[in-house]
Amino acid sequence: AGQALGTAVGRLQEILAEHGGLRDRVVRLGIISPERAAHLGLMGVAGRASGQPWDQRIQFPQPPYDQIQVRMATATEGDVAARMAVRFLEIFESLRLQEEILRNLPGGNVCQPPDLRDAAGEGVGWVEGWRGEVFFWLRMEQGRIRRCHPQDPSWTLWPALEEAVLRDIVADFPLINKSFNLSYSGHDL
């Protein structure tokens, strides 16, 4: 299934690359320079397309990423074309990682439910999502969730989109907006 998906995505990438009209629309559109990306804390696909080489799977590897080599896709142009290119590279890398992880799965139970009847305390989680860093805070008391705060990276990326559209015409807004593909609700983690 992964190979068929890779072939289909590869063909889509070829079609888009060969479409001169699209190429003319997305190159130099919605630019965030590497300097501005660093200042804005740009992350995920948008950050890596603006020269920000940050991916928690590489900088802070947790299982299974501590056992496999993740290839980070980056670009420095910071435009819609760069965000598209990085997204395609990340799709191919995800398919490759998926195959490697599945090929090396250990034996044993897939899932062991934890006993949370008396769980109490709080904790945080921080993981690389497809938009960038996802942060999660949770407090439990007597085995029940009492407080929870997930933070989608979109919340911190909206100012970058606002800046990316400043130099372009209104008709280009949909292309720039979708190249960031941020969440409007911030809850589609």
C-alpha positions in Angstrom: 0.0 0.0 0.0 2.9 2.4 0.8 4.5 1.8 -2.5 1.3 2.5 -4.4 0.8 5.7 -2.4 4.4 6.7 -3.1 3.9 6.2 -6.8 0.6 8.2 -6.8 2.2 11.0 -4.9 5.2 11.0 -7.1 3.0 11.3 -10.2 1.1 14.2 -8.6 4.4 15.9 -7.9 5.5 15.5 -11.6 2.2 16.9 -12.8 2.5 20.0 -10.6 6.2 20.5 -11.5 5.4 20.3 -15.2 2.5 22.8 -14.9 4.1 26.1 -16.0 1.2 28.2 -14.9 1.2 26.8 -11.4 5.0 27.2 -11.2 4.7 30.9 -12.2 2.1 31.4 -9.4 3.9 29.8 -6.5 7.6 30.8 -7.0 8.4 33.9 -4.9 4.8 34.0 -3.5 4.2 34.3 0.2 7.9 34.5 1.2 9.1 34.2 4.7 12.9 34.7 4.8 15.0 32.5 7.0 15.8 35.5 9.2 12.1 36.3 9.6 11.3 32.6 10.1 13.8 32.5 13.0 12.4 35.6 14.5 8.8 34.3 14.3 9.7 30.9 15.6 8.4 29.3 12.4 8.2 25.5 12.7 7.1 22.4 10.8 6.9 22.3 7.0 6.7 26.1 6.9 9.7 26.6 9.1 11.8 23.9 7.3 10.9 25.6 3.9 12.3 28.8 5.3 15.6 27.4 6.4 14.8 26.4 9.9 16.3 22.9 10.4 14.3 21.8 13.4 12.5 18.5 13.8 12.0 17.0 17.2 12.4 13.5 15.8 16.0 14.5 15.1 16.9 16.9 17.9 15.1 15.0 20.7 14.6 11.5 19.3 12.2 9.2 21.2 11.4 5.6 20.3 11.2 4.6 17.5 13.1 7.6 16.1 16.1 7.0 18.3 16.7 3.8 16.3 16.2 5.0 12.8 17.6 7.8 10.6 15.1 10.6 9.9 16.0 12.6 6.8 14.9 16.2 7.3 13.6 18.0 4.3 14.5 21.7 4.1 14.6 24.6 1.7 15.6 28.3 2.1 13.4 30.1 -0.4 10.5 30.4 2.1 7.9 30.7 -0.6 4.8 28.6 -1.5 6.9 26.5 -3.9 9.4 25.7 -1.2 6.6 24.7 1.2 5.1 22.4 -1.5 8.5 20.9 -2.2 9.2 20.3 1.5 5.7 18.8 2.0 6.3 16.3 -0.9 9.7 15.3 0.5 8.1 14.8 3.9 5.4 12.6 2.4 8.1 10.4 0.8 10.1 10.3 4.0 7.0 9.4 6.0 6.3 6.5 3.7 9.9 5.3 4.0 9.9 5.6 7.8 6.6 3.8 8.0 8.0 0.9 6.0 11.1 0.7 8.2 9.1 0.8 11.4 6.7 -1.9 10.2 9.6 -4.1 9.0 11.3 -3.9 12.5 8.3 -4.2 14.8 9.1 -6.3 17.8 6.9 -9.2 18.8 4.5 -9.1 21.8 1.4 -7.2 22.7 0.6 -4.2 20.6 -1.2 -2.5 23.5 -1.2 -2.8 27.2 -3.8 -0.6 28.8 -2.4 1.2 31.9 -4.1 1.0 35.2 -5.2 4.6 35.9 -7.7 4.0 38.7 -5.7 6.0 41.2 -3.6 8.1 38.9 -2.7 11.6 40.1 -0.3 14.2 38.9 0.4 16.3 35.9 2.6 16.0 32.9 3.5 17.5 29.6 4.1 16.0 26.1 6.0 17.6 23.2 6.0 15.9 19.8 6.7 16.7 16.2 3.3 17.0 14.4 2.9 17.6 10.7 2.5 21.4 11.3 5.3 21.6 13.9 5.6 21.1 17.6 2.5 19.9 19.4 2.5 20.6 23.1 0.1 18.9 25.6 -0.4 19.4 29.3 -2.6 17.1 31.4 -3.6 17.0 35.1 -5.2 13.9 36.6 -6.7 13.4 40.0 -8.1 10.0 41.3 -7.8 8.5 37.8 -9.8 11.2 36.1 -8.6 14.0 33.8 -9.2 17.3 35.6 -7.4 19.7 33.3 -6.1 19.4 29.8 -4.5 21.8 27.4 -3.4 20.7 23.9 -1.7 23.4 21.8 -1.6 22.9 18.0 1.3 24.7 16.3 -1.2 26.7 14.3 -1.7 29.0 17.3 1.9 30.2 17.0 2.1 30.2 13.2 -0.8 32.5 12.4 1.5 35.7 12.6 3.8 34.2 10.0 0.9 33.7 7.6 -0.2 37.3 8.2 3.3 38.4 7.3 3.6 36.1 4.3 0.6 37.7 2.6 1.6 41.4 3.0 3.5 41.7 -0.3 1.2 39.8 -2.6 -2.3 40.4 -4.1 -5.5 39.3 -2.5 -6.1 36.8 -5.3 -3.0 34.9 -4.1 -4.2 34.6 -0.5 -5.7 31.1 -1.0 -2.5 29.7 -2.3 -0.4 31.2 0.5 -3.0 30.2 3.1 -3.1 26.6 2.0 0.7 26.4 1.8 0.7 26.9 5.5 -2.4 24.8 6.0 -3.1 26.0 9.5 -6.0 24.9 11.7 -8.7 27.4 12.2 -9.9 25.8 15.4 -6.6 24.7 16.8 -8.1 21.4 17.8 -7.5 19.0 14.9 -4.5 17.4 16.6 
